Amino acid sequence: MADRLRSATSPYLLQHADNPVDWWPWGDEAFTAARERGIPVLLSVGYSACHWCHVMAHETFEDADTAALMNEHLVSIKVDREERPDVDAVYMAATQAMTGQGGWPMTVFMTPGREPFFCGTYFPREQFRRLVLSVAQAWNSDRGALTQRAERIAGALAEQMQGGWAGGEEPGEDAAGQHGAGQHGAGQHGAGQHGAPGPELLARACHEAVTALESIYDASRGGFGGAPKFPPSMVLEFLLRHKERTGLEAAQRMAEGTLRAMAVGGLYDQLGGGFARYSVDAGWVVPHFEKMLYDNALLARVYAHWWRRTGSEFARRVAADTCDWMIADLRTGEGGFASALDADSEGEEGKYYVWTPAQLTDVLGPDDGQYAAREFGVTREGTFENGKSVLQRRSEPDDPARYEGIRAALLAVREQRVSPARDDKVVAAWNGLAIAGLAEAGLLLERPEFTEAALDAAELLARVHLSGDRLARTSKDGIAGPSAGVLEDYACVAEGYLALSGVTGQSRWVGLAGRLLQTALDRFGRSDGGFYDTADDGERLIYRPAEAADGPSPSGTFAIAGALLSYSALTGSARHRAAAAGALRPLPAIAVRYPRAAGWGLAVAEAMVSGPAEIAVVGPAGDDRTAALHYTAYLAAPPGAVIALGAGLGDGAADQEAIPLLAGREPVGGAPAAYVCRNFTCRMPVTEPQALQAELDVTVLR
């Protein structure tokens, strides 16, 4: 057997390195081998925290007889979807087009020319064996017909993806129902022929999206629609921003109801913090236990934003605990953040996290064991499987000190269990999201260690992932991986750098963000003003993906819109603002019909409709008065506002060059000052936090 996966940087590929299947990594060599042997290609796509990927691996790919069939009749390629989101997107589009659904593991049979002719997801071993034999028989008996079918499918996909998004089909779902994971109508620019949307059209789209969300809001259990339920972090950010701009209580009600429901149920780890990927039920009781960096980065930020507007101690606790969990469980030795924790340990899904009443008693004794069972919702029948329960926290404890002691004791015992595996791969985009969330939470919650962790991750990306003006998608152990960054990487890292600069006052990050955004404009831009997900000099697939709809994390299109808008507000660049507006062209069509797939675009739209506000704080770095103004700016900023922090006077020349918003902004009478601006037109500077609060209140109402 060839040892082709042994040198991979993807932990998911390394998990398959010892399979009896003769796996190839994605690349020209595999397709050349298939062409030379005259056999079809099997593409198997998954990721390390995917439960059903593990199931299919153990029962099928580790089986010697099944592997022998595969090795005889197929060239088999294994792809980590997190490392190659472009390959995943293209063939997920084919899978959904052919089957009406998608998910992982994704199983695609294709020609040596890379055109797919049969797609599916998980197959039990015996069914998969029959499928391999059927494909081999069809290939040998009627190869011409199969090839023609594959060419037609590839051509239809390419034509569809180059067309405008007309709102024909709903953005797809993965096997668990995650909206936006699919590729229906990728390159969604149906509104493009009418030009980029202006503030009135964006405001109307936001209003109609709220109305659409109200129609599917689960008022009794939080969230939108039925089971399974994914944390709608980007939609929640939009709803909080919409409430700030319009005062609409319905937006606040849906956001708060969902935020609270998610964090009291089993979706949230009540002992260690952090959110699981989704809930299998409508009540957020039983999660699919894998924990993803992108979910927690986004949720930490939105809970912090909820706290800053309401002062909710519940929101503050969840935001802080989620940040603590990311640092404790996902931080790598190089300062970045790993991608995920697995759902399984010791071959069982959720084993690390679930409890029985007897286990609680063994750890805590009879009295505290009964108390813990009552507080955490652990029953004899169980809420999960085999009489085991997922811990919940449906109400605040009547004895906080006792509760906290019990929580700490259970956590200590749990840490002695075999923990789920960690995918140590550092994904640029997701680390960008973590940088933004940790930096803002660090300032708002007065936890400087969060901001320090954000700085460390930012340094890692700059040192390892960034080469010239190009980003590597992943790294592991401080070594960049082979995959080129996609649009979401440039967008989310730029977003993280801009947020970090606003929190720390370090102008360097704005300069780096500008370089990334320039690469996005030069290499990913479309002639119609939108964006492709891959660079113009990247690997040629059967079509060039351009997905506007959000998945479980922001789409590259909507993420680049947000980063471009923030950069334009800091620099006064009309070109970047126009590019942001161009990226939002598909938003109205998606937002009205499928608002759950448009959350980040809607949040950016709220910022664009609001201005966004531009806040410059200038004063000596060590001056408590500067810090007070800076903190107030973050606490009271309108939706999507940008904040620049500089020294002013002659000491801030470098900052003013990197961040033009700071140019000409000086302390007033020797006192630190804050300037509230729109389009670089500023109101009178203020020197007191209360006055800044008043200025920002007026800005919200304007």
N, C-alpha and C positions, 0 to 999 in steps of 0.2 A: 504493500500500500504506500502511495505517495504521502508525504508528510506536509502537505501544502498549507494547512491551517496553523501549523506549529509556530510560525513567526508572526501571526496576526496580532494586532494591538487591541482587537475587540474581544472582551471576555466571552461574549456569546459565541464567536467563532472558536475560541479556545476550548469552550465546553464540548465542541464536536470534534476536536482534533484526534481523539482516540476512537472515534466511531469506525466500524468496519466499512462504512460507506467511503468511497474514494472521492471525497469532497474536493471541489475547487473553490477558490475565492472568485468573486466577480472580476472578470477581466478578459481581454482579447484572447489570451491563451486557452481559456476554457472553450470558447466558441470555435476557435481554430481546431481544437481537438475533436469537438463534435462534428465539425465539417469533414475532417479527415477520416473519421470513423464512420460517417454516414448515419449518425444516430441523433435523436432529439435531445434537448436539454431540459433538465428539471431545475427550476429555481425554487429554493426554500428560503423564505424570509421570516425572521422573527427577531426577538430581542431577549436579553438575559433574564429579565424579570417576568417574562410571559409564562404563566402557569401551563397553558395548553401547549406551548412550544416544548416545555419540559416533558409533558405527557407523551407527545408524539416522538420526541427524541428517545425516551426510555423504551417505549414499547415497539418502535418501528426502526429508528436509525441505529439503535444498538443491537438489533436482531441480525444475526449473521446471515440467515437465509434471505431476509428481505434485502439486506445490503448486497448480497450476491446478485439478486435480480436487478437492482439499480445499477450496479457496476457493469453488468452485461449489456443492458439495454439503454442506458442513459449516461450523459455527462451531467453530474449533479453539482450544483452551485449553491453555496450557503452564503447568505447576506444578512448582516446586522442592519435592521431598518434604521436604527439610530445613527449608524455610521454612514449609511447611504440612503438618506431620505428621498433622494431623487429617483433612484431605482425602485424604492418602495412605492412612491407615488405613481409612477408610470404603470406598474403592474397591478397595483391596487385598483387603478382606474379600469384596467382590463378585467380584473376579477369581479368588480362590481357591475360592470357592463354585461358580463356573461352570466353572472349568477344572481344579481340583484342584491348582493350583500358582500361584506368583506370582513376581514379580521386576521388575526395571527394565531398560529403560523399560517402564512400564505403559501400556497402550493401552485406553481405555474409550470405547465409544459409548453415548450416553445421550440421553434426551429433554430438551427445554428445561425440563422440571420436575426435572431432575437425577437421574432414575431410570435406572440402567444397564440395557442390554439385550444388550450383547455386550462381552466383555472378552478381553484377551490381553496379551502382553508384547512382545517384539521380533518384528517381521515384516520379512523381506526386501522390497525395494522392489516387485518385481512382484507378490508376494503381497499386499502392502499396497494396491497400486492396485486389484487385483481386489476386495479386501475393501471398499474405499471405494465402488466401483461397486455391489457387492452390497447394501451397507447402504442406499445411495441408492435402489436399485430397490425394496427391501423397504419402505422408508419411504414411497415414493410410491405403491406398489401396495396395501399393507396396513398403513397407519399405525396403525389402531386395534388390530390384533393385537399389533404391536410395543409400543405404549404400554401395553396391558394386561399384557403380559409384564414390562415394566419395572416397572410398579406392583406386580406380585406379588413380583418379586425384592426391591424396596426394602422392601416390607412384611415379607417373610420375614426379611430381614436385621435390620430394626428389632426384630422380635419375638425373634429369636435373641439379639441383643445385650442386650435387657432381661431375658432369662432368666438363671437361675443357671448357673454353670459346672459342668456335671455330668461333666466328663471325657470327653465324647463323642468329640471328634476331637483329634488331636495339634495343638498349636500349629504354625502353618504354616511353610513354608520359602520363601526367596526362590529365584531361579533357580539359586543356587549352594548351596542347602541350609542356609541359616541358620535354625536353629530359633528360634521366637519372633517371626519377622518377620510372621507371619500374624495373623489376627484371629478364628480359630475360637473361639467361646465368649467373645468379649470381654464385659466385665462379669462376670468369672468369680467368682461369689460363691456357689457351691453350698453351701459350708460355712456360709454366713451364717445360715441358719435355726437352726443349733445355737449361735449366739453366737460371739464372737471366741475363737480358740484360746488355751488357757492354756499354761503352760510344759510340762506333760506331753505335750500333743498336739504342740506344736512340737518338743520333743525327739524324739518318736517319728517325726515327719515328717523330721527331719534324719537320723536313723538309717536310715530306709527309703530316703531319697534316696541316701545313701552306698552302700547295698547295690545300688540300681538303677544307680548310676554304675559300680560295680565290674563289673557284667555287660556294660557296653559299653566299658570302658576298653581302650585299645590299649596293652598292656604293652610291646610292642617298639618302638613309635614315638611314644607319648604321645598324649594327646588322647582323644576319645570318638567311637566310631563310625568310619565310613570317610570317604573323600574325597567332597566337599571338606571341609576342616577349618577352622573358624573359631577364633580364640583365645578359649577359654572363661574369660575373665578373672573374671567374677562367680562362676562355679562354683569356680574356684581359690581365690578369697578365702574362700568358704564352707568349702572343704576345709581350708585352713590354720586357720581359726577352730575347725572341728570337732576337729582334732587337738589344739589348745590346750585345748579344754574336756574332751575325753574321753580323750585319749592314744592314740586309735586310729591305729596305724601305717599302715593301709591308706589313710587319708585323706591322710597326709603323702606316702606313696609315689606316689599318683596326682597330687597337686599338683606335687611336685618333678619327677616324670618328664615331665609335660607342660611345665612351665616351662623345663626344660632343653632338651627336644626342640625347642620353638618357637624358642629363642634361638640354637641352633647351626645351624639350617637356613636356607633362603633366605627364609623368612617375615620374618626379622629382617635389617635392612640392616647387613651386617657392616662397612661402611665408615663410614657416617654415623649409624648408630643409627636406632631407630624400627622399628615393626612394620607390615607390610602388612595389608590387610584380611582376607585368608584365603589358605590354601594350596589349590591345585587338586588336589594329590595327598595321599595319606595320610601321607607322610613329611616334610611341611613343607619340601619342596625348592623347588618353584616357586610363587611367590605370584601372586595377582591384585594387581598392583603398587600400586594406590591406597593411600594412607596416610591414615587417619582420626584426627582428634583424639581422639574418644571412646575408641578402642581403646588409644591410647598413654597417655592419662591414666589409664585403669583399670589398664593393665599396669604402668606405672611404680609405681603404688601397691602392687600385689600383689607385685612383685619386691622392693620395699623392705620389705614385711611379711615376705616369705620371708627376707630377709637378717637382719632384726632377731631372728628366732627361731633361725636356724641359724648366722649369721656367715659364710655362703657368700660368698666374694669374687666368684664368678660372678654371684650374684644382685645384689650391690652394683654390679658393673660394668654390668650390663644396666639396672638401675634408673637409675643416674646417666646413662648414655649416652642412654637414652630421654628423660629430662628435658632433657638438653643439646640433643637433636634438636628437641624441641618448641619450645624457646626460640629455637634457631637458624633453624628452617625454618618455623615456624607463627606466631611472634609478630608481631603487627601493630604499626604505628606508634603506635597509640593504647594499646597495652599489653595488648590481648586476644590471643586465639589464633584463627587462621583454622581453617576447618572441615576442610580436606583438601588433599592433593596428588593430582593426577591420576595415573592409571596410564600414560598415553600421553605421549610426546614425539615431535615430528616425525612424528606420525601413526602411530607404532608403539608397541604395548604393551610396556613394560619396557625400551625402548631405552636409557634413561638408566642402568639398573642392571646390565646384563649385559656379559659379557666373553668374549673368545676367548683361547686361549693366545698367539696372535700379538700381540694387543693388549697383553697383560701384558709380553711380551718387548720390544715397542716402547717401553714406558714405563720398564721396570726393567732392561733388559739380559738376556742369556741366563741367567745364574746366578740372579739374583733373580726373573726371570720364571718359571723352572722351580720355584723354591721357592714362589712365590706360587700357581702353578697347583696345586701339591700341597697347600698349606695351605688354599686356598679351594675345592678340589674342581672346578677348571676343567679340562675334558677336551676332546679333539679332537672327540668326538662331540657334546658339549654336553649340558647338562641342560635347556635351554629349547628354543629354536627356531633353526634354521639354524646349528647348530654353536656356539651361544652358551650360556654357563652363568651361572646365578645363583650368587653367592658364598655359600659356607657356611663354617662354622668348627666342624667336628665334633670337634676335640680342641684342647687348649691348646697353643700353639706351644712348640717346644723351645728357641727363642731369642726370648724376648719383645721384646727391644730391636730385633732385626732385623725381626720381624713388625710392630712398631709403626711403624717407619720405612717399611716397604712400604705399610702401610695408609694412612699419611698421604700418601705419594706418589700412590697410586691415587686417593685422595679428591680431592687437588688437581687431578689431570687430569680426574676425573669432573666436577668443578665447572665445567670449561670446556665441557662438553657443553650442549646445549639442555635445560634442566631442565623437568620436568613443570609444567603450570600449577597455580596455587594458587587455591583458592576462598577469597577473603578475607572471606567472610561470617563474622561472629562469632555463634555460636549460644549462647544463654544456658546451657542445660543442660550442654552439653559443656564450656563454660568453667568451670562449677561443678565438674565432675569434675576438670578440670585444676587448679583452685585447690586442691582437697583433696589430689590426688596430689603436686603440687609443694610444697605447704606441709609435708606430712609427710615427704617425701623430703628436703627442705631441712634439717629438724631432724635426722632420723635419720642421714643421710649427711654431716652437717656441711658442707652446701653452702648458705650463706645466700643466694646469688644465686637459688636455686630459690624460696625463700620470698619474696624481693623480687619475683620475677616473678608469684607467686601474688597478692601484694598489689596489684600493678599491674592485674592482670586483675579482681580484686575491685572496685577503685576504678572501673574502666571500667563494669562492670555496674551499680554503684550510681549512677554519674553519667549514663550514657546509656540503659541498659535500664530502670531503675527510675523510674517516674513515680507518685508517691503510693505506693500499695501494690500497683501492677500492673506486671508485667514485659512488655517487648517480647521477642518470640522471638529476633529477630536485630538486628544492626546491621552497618553497613559504613562505613568511613572516619569513624567516630565519630558516625554518624547512625543513629538507631533505625529499623528497618524497620517495615513496615505490619502485620505479623502479630502477633497477641496471643500471649503466652506460654501454653503448655499445662502440664499438671500436672508433667511431668518438668522443666520449666524451674524452677518454684517449688521442687520437691523438691531438685534437684541443686544449684541455687544456694544454697539454705539449707544443704545438706550441706557445700558448700564453705566457706561463711561460718563454720559451726560449727567445722570443722576448722582454719580459719585463726585463729580466736580462741584455740583451744587451743594452737596453736603460738606465736603472737605475744603472747598475753596482752592483746590489744586487745578489750575487751568490746563495743565498738561493733558488731562483726559478729554477736554473739549477738542484739542488739536488732533488727538488720536481718533476721536469720533468723526471728525471732519474727513480724515483720510479714508475711513471705512465707508462713509456715506458717498464720497467721491467715487470709490471703486464700485459701489452699488449702482450709482448713476451711469458710470461708464460701461460696466460689464453686464449688468442685469436689466438695464432699462429696455423698454419696448418702444417701438415707433409710435404707438398710440398713447404714450405717456404712462403706461402701466409698467409692470415688472415681471420678468421671468424668475423662476426659483433657482435656476442654474446660470452660470456665467457663459458669456458668448464664446469663450475659448475652452469650455469644459467638455467632458466626454459627451459624444453624440449618442443619444438614446433614440428610440423609435419616434419620439417627439420630445419637445422641450417643455417641461412642466411649468405651469404658471397658475397656481391655486390661490384664489383670493380668500376663500372661506376659512375661518378659524377651525382648527382641530382642538385637541386638548391644550395646546399652547397657541399663541398668536400666529396667524399665517405670516409668511414673509412679507406679503403685500401690505397688510395692515400694520405690521410691526415697523416696516420701513417708513410708512406714512407718519407714524408717531415720532420716530427718531428724526426724520427730516423736519417735521414741524417744530420740535423742540430746538433743534440746531438753528433753524431760521429765526426763532425768537431770541436766541442768545446772540446771534451774529448780525441780524438784520438782512439776511440773504433772501431776496425775493425769489431767486431761482430755486432755493430749497423749499420755500413755502409752496411755490407752484408745483413742484414735484410731489410734495405731500398731498396736495389737492388732487393731482392726477392719479396717485395711488388709491385715493378714495372713490374713484369713479364707479367701481362695481358695488360700493356699499349700499346705496339706496335699494337696488334690486334684491340684494341678499337680505338686508335688514328687515324689510317689510314682510317677506315670506318666511325667512328662516333666521330670526333674530339670534337664536342660540349659536349660530355659526358666524355672527358678526360682532361679537362683544367688543373685541379690541378696536375694530374699526369704528364702532359707535363711541367708544371712550375717546378715541382720537378726534372724532367729529365734535364731541362736546368741547374739547379743548379748542378746536378751530373756531367753533361758534362763539366761544367765550373770549377769544382773542388769539392765542392765550395771553394771560397776564404775564408781564415781565417784571421781576422784582430784583433789584440790585441792592445789595447790602455792602456798605464800605466802612471800614474801620480797622484799627490795629487788631491783629489776630489774637493777642492775649487779653484783649479788653472785654470785661464782662458785659459791657453795654453792647458791643458788637455781637456777642453770643446771644444776648437777649433778643435783639432785633432779628437775628438769623433764625432763632427758634420760633419766634412769633410768625415769621414769614412762612415757615413750613407748616405751622399749626393752622394758619388761617388762609392759606393760599387758595385761590379759586381753582376750578377744574383744569388740570393740565398745565398749570402755571410753571414757568421756568424761573429758577432762582440762581443768581450769580453772587458769589462772595469774593470780595477783594479788599485790598488794603487801602485803596484810594491814595491821594497825594502822589508824590513822586515814586513811592515804593511799589505802586501797582502797575508800572509801565508794561511789564511782561504780561500780566493778567489782562490788561486792557487791549493788548494786541491780539491775544488769543480769544478774548471774549469782548467783542465790541460793545455789548450792553454796559460794561463797566466804564467805558471811555467817557471822560468828562464828569463822572460821578465822584464827588468828593465829600469828605466829612463836612459837617455844618458847624461853624464856630468851634472847631476842634473836637466836636462830638461825633461818634459814629452815626451814620445816617442810612435810611432806606428810601429807595426811589421805586414807586409803583408806576409802571409804564404799559402802554400798548403801542405796537408798531414804532417803538423807540421814542414815542412822545410821552413824557413823564409828567406826573403831577408834582406838586411841591414836595421836596424831601421832608421826612419826619425823623425825629431823633429819639422818640419814646415808643416802647412796645404798644402802649394803649393807642397811640395815634396811628401806628401802623395797622393795628387791628381795625380801627375805624376806616382807614383808607381801603383796606382789603374788603371790608363789608360793603363799602360803596361800589367797589369794583365788581363784586359778585352780582350786585343788583343792577348794574349798568346794562 
